[in-house]
Amino acid sequence: MQLGKTQKLKIIKSVDFGMYLADTDAKSDPEKDKVLLPKKYVPAGAKVGDEVEVFLYKDSEDRLIAATLKPGVEVGGLAKLRVKEVARIGAFLDWGMEKDLLLPFAEQTRKVKAGEEVLVTAYIDKSDRLCATMNVYEALENRSPYIANMKVKGVVYQISERFGAFVAVDERYSALIPKKEMYGRTEMLRVGDVVEARIGRVLEDGRLELSIRDKAYNQRNDDAVFILNMMDERGGHLGFNDKASPEDILRETGMSKAQFKRAVGKLLKDGDIEITKDDIHRI
């Protein structure tokens, strides 16, 4: 019998307050390793010897119990669940069972608040209790049906200053928006955001690498407008030109040097700017 999983078990005994179930195919003693299915969950017409599909969890007194309710998430599965309340030990999630699911503070990738939905997976903690975690990487699948340049939608579940934004595409597949693709502004995204992105490439292990920017020839126009706006905010001057170091350009604009030069080239061709020895300014 597996805690936190839906499974088929056989009815071995009927009592006034419900029925006892066991895995009769297991090598253990069914009388010792049995679980109660409370009377309110017993299917109409069920009798000893029948198999029933149940979910195993623990009740408010920490006893193993069976239910025919369908949980919002199982161990190793993924789901977006609503936060019912935030308490002293963590947040409690509505997952369709009588006892709410605990999301400990240590398993939150950001602080959550009542009423919002969060992407989680369920796990069994060191005390043999069912809990939720927002660290869903291990629960995501690597192999998806997508190929490069397709548009997808996903949920940001973690942000790393080093690597970028980790995304669960379709709340199922493992993906990353690399730091270089985040336009240099990680503060634009936060955990829980739903993003629409283009698949930049599919890695050898099946994971997806995403871009929230358009292809280079389309992105150039947006970059050019961004640079013009920067100059407007600085009195018509940028304060550096395309000879600046890649690090300075990235820090100031969030663009790679090649991306910056493409945008500047468009502005120069359109007659919007003039490049001097140490500056770029509007005409």
C-alpha positions in Angstrom: 0.0 0.0 0.0 1.4 3.4 -1.0 0.8 6.5 1.0 -0.1 9.5 -1.3 -1.1 7.3 -4.2 -4.4 6.1 -5.8 -4.5 2.3 -5.9 -6.8 -0.6 -6.0 -7.2 -2.6 -2.8 -9.5 -5.5 -1.8 -12.2 -5.3 0.9 -11.3 -7.9 3.5 -13.7 -7.0 6.3 -16.9 -5.1 6.9 -17.6 -3.2 10.1 -20.2 -0.8 11.3 -18.1 2.2 10.7 -16.8 1.2 7.2 -14.6 -1.5 5.6 -11.1 -2.6 5.9 -8.9 -2.9 2.8 -5.7 -4.6 2.1 -3.3 -5.5 -0.7 -3.9 -9.2 -0.9 -1.2 -9.6 -3.5 1.5 -8.4 -1.0 3.6 -10.8 1.1 2.5 -9.2 4.3 -0.4 -10.3 6.6 -3.6 -8.5 5.4 -5.0 -8.5 8.9 -2.0 -6.6 10.2 -1.5 -4.4 7.1 -5.0 -3.2 6.6 -6.5 0.3 6.2 -9.9 1.6 7.0 -12.2 3.0 4.4 -14.7 5.1 6.4 -18.4 4.3 5.9 -19.1 7.6 4.1 -16.7 6.6 1.3 -17.9 3.0 0.9 -19.4 2.6 -2.6 -23.0 1.4 -2.8 -23.3 -2.3 -2.9 -19.6 -3.0 -2.1 -19.0 -6.3 -0.3 -16.1 -8.3 1.0 -13.9 -9.6 -1.8 -14.5 -6.6 -4.1 -11.7 -4.3 -5.2 -12.1 -0.5 -4.8 -9.9 2.3 -6.1 -8.9 4.5 -3.2 -6.4 7.2 -2.2 -4.3 6.7 0.9 -3.4 9.6 3.2 -3.4 10.4 6.9 -6.2 11.8 8.9 -6.0 14.6 11.5 -4.8 12.0 14.1 -2.0 10.9 11.8 -3.6 7.5 11.1 -3.4 5.9 7.6 -6.9 6.2 6.0 -8.4 5.4 2.6 -10.8 7.6 0.7 -12.6 7.4 -2.7 -12.1 11.2 -3.1 -9.8 12.3 -5.9 -6.9 14.3 -4.6 -5.7 17.5 -6.3 -2.2 16.1 -6.4 -0.4 12.8 -5.6 3.1 12.0 -4.6 5.3 12.7 -7.7 2.5 14.5 -9.5 2.0 18.1 -10.4 -0.9 20.5 -9.8 -1.8 24.1 -9.1 -3.5 24.3 -5.7 -5.2 27.2 -3.9 -3.7 28.5 -0.7 -6.4 28.4 2.0 -4.4 30.0 4.8 -0.9 30.8 6.0 -0.1 29.6 9.5 2.8 29.4 11.9 4.3 26.2 10.3 3.6 27.0 6.7 0.7 27.3 4.2 -2.3 25.0 3.9 -3.5 24.0 0.4 -6.9 22.9 -0.7 -6.4 19.6 -2.5 -9.9 18.2 -2.3 -9.4 16.1 0.8 -10.9 16.6 4.3 -7.4 17.4 5.8 -5.6 20.3 4.0 -2.1 19.7 2.6 0.8 21.5 4.3 3.3 23.5 2.3 6.1 24.1 4.8 7.9 27.4 4.7 11.1 25.6 3.8 9.5 24.2 0.6 8.3 27.6 -0.7 10.4 29.2 -3.4 8.7 32.4 -2.5 6.3 33.5 0.2 2.7 32.6 -0.7 -0.5 34.2 0.4 -4.1 33.0 1.0 -6.3 32.9 -2.1 -3.5 32.4 -4.7 -2.7 29.3 -6.7 0.7 27.7 -6.6 2.3 24.9 -8.6 3.4 22.1 -6.3 4.2 18.4 -6.1 3.5 16.1 -3.1 6.1 14.2 -1.2 6.5 12.2 2.0 8.6 14.0 4.7 10.9 12.5 7.2 8.0 12.0 9.7 6.1 9.9 7.1 3.6 12.7 6.5 2.3 14.0 3.2 3.4 17.5 2.3 3.7 19.8 -0.7 6.7 21.5 -2.2 7.2 24.2 -4.8 10.5 22.7 -5.7 9.0 20.7 -8.6 12.0 20.1 -10.8 12.2 16.3 -10.0 8.5 15.9 -10.8 8.8 17.4 -14.3 9.1 15.3 -17.5 12.0 15.8 -19.8 10.5 14.5 -23.0 7.9 16.8 -24.6 6.1 16.7 -28.0 7.6 20.2 -28.9 10.3 21.2 -31.3 12.3 24.4 -31.8 10.5 27.6 -32.6 7.1 26.4 -31.4 5.3 28.7 -29.0 4.5 27.3 -25.5 3.0 28.5 -22.2 4.4 27.6 -18.8 4.6 28.6 -15.1 7.8 30.0 -13.6 8.6 27.9 -10.5 12.1 29.1 -9.6 14.4 32.0 -10.5 18.1 31.7 -10.4 20.5 34.7 -10.7 23.0 32.4 -12.1 21.0 30.3 -14.6 17.7 32.2 -15.3 14.1 31.2 -14.9 13.0 27.6 -14.5 9.6 27.0 -16.1 7.1 24.1 -16.1 5.7 24.1 -19.6 2.1 23.0 -19.6 2.7 22.4 -15.9 4.4 19.2 -17.0 7.6 19.6 -18.9 11.0 20.9 -17.7 12.3 24.1 -19.3 14.6 27.0 -18.7 14.7 30.6 -19.8 18.5 31.1 -19.7 19.8 34.3 -18.1 21.0 35.6 -21.5 17.5 35.3 -22.8 15.9 37.2 -20.0 16.9 40.5 -21.5 19.2 41.2 -18.6 16.3 42.0 -16.3 15.4 39.1 -14.0 13.2 41.3 -11.9 10.7 41.2 -14.8 9.7 37.7 -13.8 8.6 36.2 -10.5 7.7 32.8 -9.3 4.2 31.9 -10.2 4.1 34.0 -13.4 2.6 32.4 -16.5 4.8 33.1 -19.5 4.4 32.6 -23.2 7.7 31.8 -24.9 9.3 30.4 -28.0 11.4 27.2 -27.9 14.9 28.2 -28.7 16.2 24.6 -28.7 15.5 21.1 -27.4 18.5 19.8 -25.4 19.8 16.3 -25.8 18.1 15.1 -22.6 14.8 16.5 -23.9 14.6 19.6 -21.7 13.5 22.8 -23.3 15.4 26.0 -23.6 13.0 28.9 -24.0 13.2 32.5 -25.2 10.8 35.3 -24.2 12.3 37.4 -27.0 11.3 37.2 -30.6 13.6 36.1 -33.3 16.5 38.5 -34.0 15.1 40.2 -37.1 11.8 41.0 -35.2 13.5 41.7 -31.9 15.7 44.5 -33.5 12.7 46.8 -33.8 11.8 46.4 -30.1 15.4 46.9 -29.1 15.6 50.1 -31.1 12.5 51.6 -29.4 14.0 50.6 -26.1 17.2 52.5 -26.8 15.3 55.6 -28.0 13.4 55.6 -24.8 16.6 55.3 -22.8 18.0 58.3 -24.6 14.8 60.3 -24.0 15.1 59.6 -20.2 18.7 60.8 -20.4 18.1 64.1 -22.2 18.7 62.7 -25.7 22.0 61.1 -24.9 22.9 57.5 -24.2 26.3 58.1 -22.5 28.2 55.4 -24.4 28.3 54.0 -27.9 28.7 50.7 -29.7 32.4 50.6 -28.9 31.6 50.0 -25.2 32.5 46.7 -23.6 29.9 43.8 -23.7 29.7 43.9 -19.9 28.9 47.7 -19.9 26.3 47.3 -22.6 24.7 44.3 -20.8 24.6 46.2 -17.5 23.1 49.4 -19.1 20.6 47.9 -21.5 20.2 44.2 -20.7 21.3 43.4 -24.3 24.2 41.4 -25.7 26.7 43.6 -27.7 25.6 42.0 -31.0 21.9 42.6 -30.1 22.8 46.2 -29.2 24.7 46.8 -32.4 21.8 45.5 -34.5 19.4 48.0 -32.9 21.9 50.9 -33.2 22.4 50.0 -36.8 18.7 50.2 -37.5 18.4 53.6 -35.7 21.4 54.9 -37.7 19.9 53.7 -41.0 16.6 55.3 -40.1 18.3 58.6 -39.3 17.2 58.7 -35.7 20.6 58.9 -34.1 24.2 60.1 -34.5 27.2 58.2 -33.1 30.1 60.3 -31.7 33.4 59.2 -30.2 32.0 58.6 -26.7 28.2 58.8 -27.2 25.0 58.2 -29.1 22.5 61.0 -29.3 19.1 61.6 -30.9 18.8 63.7 -34.0 
